[in-house]
């Protein structure tokens, strides 16, 4: 049985270069290896399953539109995730006044009672964190990003990222 290939930054860069040269099929490579990370970034900002799916789709469109502006030799994965984060923030700003309670109740109908309770506990614990702490935890745990990648996305130092991650993780442990 062959192990799945690890998606390196160089693989992402090659795909972006192909997309910039008109090969839209190369987007499937980014989708295959980064869709979960893109979704995790969107969910970290929005805390909404459906809107996060929309952000993933919008991210792919923006990658095609803006791939020409990617600078070779920089962090391609961080570039893609920055696009996702910016789109998610735009979505958040547009929909900030909408009530999430009805959507959460509708989502709960699709799961058994114990799963809803567990999901609600985790959501409550994550909601207790600041927006930045929640994003750092989600980027680290769900998107699998390294502290330096998270720091670059958020525009903070690596040390600050590590400290904020540790504080947020301690808060989550206490809450759960």
C-alpha positions as a Markdown table, in Angstrom:
| # | Residue | x | y | z |
|---|---|---|---|---|
| 1 | Unk | 0.0 | 0.0 | 0.0 |
| 2 | Unk | 1.5 | 3.4 | -1.1 |
| 3 | Unk | 1.5 | 6.2 | 1.5 |
| 4 | Unk | -0.1 | 9.4 | 0.4 |
| 5 | Unk | 2.3 | 12.0 | -0.8 |
| 6 | Unk | 3.0 | 14.9 | 1.6 |
| 7 | Unk | 2.0 | 18.2 | 0.0 |
| 8 | Unk | 5.1 | 20.4 | 0.1 |
| 9 | Unk | 5.3 | 24.2 | -0.4 |
| 10 | Unk | 7.1 | 23.5 | -3.7 |
| 11 | Unk | 4.2 | 21.4 | -4.9 |
| 12 | Unk | 1.8 | 24.3 | -4.1 |
| 13 | Unk | 4.1 | 26.8 | -5.9 |
| 14 | Unk | 4.3 | 24.6 | -9.0 |
| 15 | Unk | 0.5 | 24.4 | -9.1 |
| 16 | Unk | 0.2 | 28.2 | -8.7 |
| 17 | Unk | 2.6 | 28.8 | -11.5 |
| 18 | Unk | 0.6 | 26.4 | -13.8 |
| 19 | Unk | -2.6 | 28.2 | -12.9 |
| 20 | Unk | -1.0 | 31.6 | -13.7 |
| 21 | Unk | 0.0 | 30.2 | -17.1 |
| 22 | Unk | -3.6 | 29.3 | -17.8 |
| 23 | Unk | -3.7 | 25.7 | -16.6 |
| 24 | Unk | -6.9 | 25.7 | -14.5 |
| 25 | Unk | -6.6 | 22.0 | -14.0 |
| 26 | Unk | -3.7 | 22.6 | -11.7 |
| 27 | Unk | -6.3 | 24.0 | -9.2 |
| 28 | Unk | -7.3 | 20.4 | -8.5 |
| 29 | Unk | -3.9 | 19.8 | -7.0 |
| 30 | Unk | -4.5 | 22.6 | -4.5 |
| 31 | Unk | -8.0 | 21.4 | -3.9 |
| 32 | Unk | -6.8 | 17.8 | -3.2 |
| 33 | Unk | -4.1 | 18.7 | -0.7 |
| 34 | Unk | -5.3 | 22.0 | 0.8 |
| 35 | Unk | -9.1 | 22.0 | 0.9 |
| 36 | Unk | -9.2 | 20.9 | 4.6 |
| 37 | Unk | -6.7 | 23.6 | 5.6 |
| 38 | Unk | -8.6 | 26.3 | 3.6 |
| 39 | Unk | -11.8 | 25.2 | 5.3 |
| 40 | Unk | -10.2 | 25.3 | 8.7 |
| 41 | Unk | -9.0 | 28.8 | 8.2 |
| 42 | Unk | -12.5 | 29.9 | 7.1 |
| 43 | Unk | -14.1 | 28.2 | 10.0 |
| 44 | Unk | -11.7 | 29.8 | 12.4 |
| 45 | Unk | -12.9 | 33.2 | 11.3 |
| 46 | Unk | -16.6 | 32.5 | 10.7 |
| 47 | Unk | -17.6 | 29.7 | 13.1 |
| 48 | Unk | -20.1 | 28.7 | 10.4 |
| 49 | Unk | -20.0 | 25.4 | 8.5 |
| 50 | Unk | -22.0 | 26.6 | 5.4 |
| 51 | Unk | -20.2 | 30.0 | 5.1 |
| 52 | Unk | -16.9 | 28.2 | 5.4 |
| 53 | Unk | -17.8 | 26.0 | 2.4 |
| 54 | Unk | -18.6 | 29.2 | 0.5 |
| 55 | Unk | -15.2 | 30.6 | 1.4 |
| 56 | Unk | -13.5 | 27.5 | 0.1 |
| 57 | Unk | -15.2 | 27.9 | -3.3 |
| 58 | Unk | -14.5 | 31.7 | -3.4 |
| 59 | Unk | -10.9 | 31.0 | -2.5 |
| 60 | Unk | -10.5 | 28.8 | -5.6 |
| 61 | Unk | -12.0 | 31.5 | -7.8 |
| 62 | Unk | -9.6 | 34.1 | -6.2 |
| 63 | Unk | -6.6 | 31.8 | -6.7 |
| 64 | Unk | -7.4 | 31.6 | -10.4 |
| 65 | Unk | -7.9 | 35.4 | -10.6 |
| 66 | Unk | -4.8 | 36.4 | -8.6 |
| 67 | Unk | -2.3 | 33.6 | -9.3 |
| 68 | Unk | -0.3 | 35.9 | -11.6 |
| 69 | Unk | 0.5 | 38.0 | -8.5 |
| 70 | Unk | 2.1 | 35.2 | -6.6 |
| 71 | Unk | 5.8 | 35.8 | -6.1 |
| 72 | Unk | 7.8 | 32.7 | -6.8 |
| 73 | Unk | 10.1 | 31.6 | -3.9 |
| 74 | Unk | 7.7 | 32.8 | -1.2 |
| 75 | Unk | 5.5 | 30.6 | 0.9 |
| 76 | Unk | 2.8 | 29.4 | -1.5 |
| 77 | Unk | 0.7 | 27.6 | 1.1 |
| 78 | Unk | 0.7 | 30.7 | 3.3 |
| 79 | Unk | -0.3 | 32.8 | 0.2 |
| 80 | Unk | -3.3 | 30.5 | -0.5 |
| 81 | Unk | -4.3 | 30.5 | 3.2 |
| 82 | Unk | -4.0 | 34.3 | 3.4 |
| 83 | Unk | -6.5 | 34.5 | 0.5 |
| 84 | Unk | -8.9 | 32.2 | 2.4 |
| 85 | Unk | -8.5 | 34.2 | 5.6 |
| 86 | Unk | -9.1 | 37.5 | 3.9 |
| 87 | Unk | -12.2 | 36.2 | 2.1 |
| 88 | Unk | -13.5 | 34.8 | 5.4 |
| 89 | Unk | -13.0 | 38.1 | 7.1 |
| 90 | Unk | -15.0 | 39.8 | 4.3 |
| 91 | Unk | -17.8 | 37.3 | 4.7 |
| 92 | Unk | -17.7 | 37.9 | 8.5 |
| 93 | Unk | -18.0 | 41.6 | 8.0 |
| 94 | Unk | -20.9 | 41.3 | 5.6 |
| 95 | Unk | -22.9 | 38.9 | 7.9 |
| 96 | Unk | -21.8 | 40.0 | 11.3 |
| 97 | Unk | -25.3 | 41.0 | 12.4 |
| 98 | Unk | -27.0 | 37.7 | 11.4 |
| 99 | Unk | -28.1 | 35.4 | 14.2 |
| 100 | Unk | -26.3 | 32.1 | 14.4 |
| 101 | Unk | -28.6 | 30.5 | 16.8 |
| 102 | Unk | -31.1 | 29.3 | 14.2 |
| 103 | Unk | -28.4 | 27.9 | 12.0 |
| 104 | Unk | -26.8 | 26.0 | 15.0 |
| 105 | Unk | -30.2 | 24.5 | 15.9 |
| 106 | Unk | -30.8 | 23.5 | 12.3 |
| 107 | Unk | -27.3 | 21.8 | 12.1 |
| 108 | Unk | -28.1 | 20.0 | 15.4 |
| 109 | Unk | -31.0 | 18.3 | 13.9 |
| 110 | Unk | -28.7 | 16.3 | 11.6 |
| 111 | Unk | -26.7 | 14.7 | 14.5 |
| 112 | Unk | -27.6 | 12.5 | 17.4 |
| 113 | Unk | -28.0 | 14.1 | 20.8 |
| 114 | Unk | -24.6 | 13.2 | 22.3 |
| 115 | Unk | -22.7 | 14.5 | 19.2 |
| 116 | Unk | -24.6 | 17.8 | 19.4 |
| 117 | Unk | -23.8 | 18.2 | 23.1 |
| 118 | Unk | -20.1 | 17.5 | 22.4 |
| 119 | Unk | -20.1 | 19.9 | 19.4 |
| 120 | Unk | -21.8 | 22.6 | 21.5 |
| 121 | Unk | -19.3 | 22.2 | 24.3 |
| 122 | Unk | -16.4 | 22.6 | 22.0 |
| 123 | Unk | -18.1 | 25.6 | 20.3 |
| 124 | Unk | -18.8 | 27.2 | 23.7 |
| 125 | Unk | -15.1 | 26.7 | 24.7 |
| 126 | Unk | -13.9 | 28.1 | 21.4 |
| 127 | Unk | -16.3 | 31.1 | 21.7 |
| 128 | Unk | -14.7 | 31.9 | 25.1 |
| 129 | Unk | -11.4 | 32.6 | 23.3 |
| 130 | Unk | -10.7 | 35.9 | 21.6 |
| 131 | Unk | -10.9 | 35.9 | 17.8 |
| 132 | Unk | -7.1 | 35.8 | 17.5 |
| 133 | Unk | -6.8 | 32.9 | 20.0 |
| 134 | Unk | -9.5 | 30.9 | 18.2 |
| 135 | Unk | -7.8 | 31.5 | 14.9 |
| 136 | Unk | -4.4 | 30.4 | 16.2 |
| 137 | Unk | -5.9 | 27.2 | 17.7 |
| 138 | Unk | -7.8 | 26.4 | 14.5 |
| 139 | Unk | -4.9 | 27.1 | 12.3 |
| 140 | Unk | -2.6 | 24.9 | 14.5 |
| 141 | Unk | -5.0 | 22.0 | 15.3 |
| 142 | Unk | -7.3 | 21.8 | 12.2 |
| 143 | Unk | -5.2 | 23.3 | 9.4 |
| 144 | Unk | -1.9 | 21.8 | 10.7 |
| 145 | Unk | 0.0 | 24.9 | 10.2 |
| 146 | Unk | 3.3 | 25.6 | 12.0 |
| 147 | Unk | 3.7 | 28.5 | 14.4 |
| 148 | Unk | 5.8 | 30.4 | 11.8 |
| 149 | Unk | 3.1 | 30.0 | 9.2 |
| 150 | Unk | 0.4 | 31.2 | 11.6 |
| 151 | Unk | 2.5 | 34.1 | 12.7 |
| 152 | Unk | 3.0 | 35.2 | 9.0 |
| 153 | Unk | -0.8 | 34.9 | 8.4 |
| 154 | Unk | -1.7 | 37.0 | 11.5 |
| 155 | Unk | 1.2 | 39.5 | 11.2 |
| 156 | Unk | 2.7 | 38.7 | 14.6 |
| 157 | Unk | 6.1 | 37.3 | 15.7 |
| 158 | Unk | 6.6 | 33.6 | 16.0 |
| 159 | Unk | 7.3 | 34.0 | 19.8 |
| 160 | Unk | 4.0 | 35.9 | 20.2 |
| 161 | Unk | 2.2 | 33.2 | 18.3 |
| 162 | Unk | 3.6 | 30.4 | 20.5 |
| 163 | Unk | 2.7 | 32.3 | 23.7 |
| 164 | Unk | -0.8 | 33.0 | 22.5 |
| 165 | Unk | -1.3 | 29.4 | 21.4 |
| 166 | Unk | -0.2 | 28.1 | 24.8 |
| 167 | Unk | -2.5 | 30.5 | 26.6 |
| 168 | Unk | -5.4 | 29.6 | 24.3 |
| 169 | Unk | -4.8 | 25.9 | 24.8 |
| 170 | Unk | -4.7 | 26.4 | 28.6 |
| 171 | Unk | -8.1 | 28.2 | 28.4 |
| 172 | Unk | -9.5 | 25.4 | 26.3 |
| 173 | Unk | -8.3 | 22.7 | 28.7 |
| 174 | Unk | -9.9 | 24.6 | 31.6 |
| 175 | Unk | -13.2 | 25.1 | 29.7 |
| 176 | Unk | -13.4 | 21.4 | 28.6 |
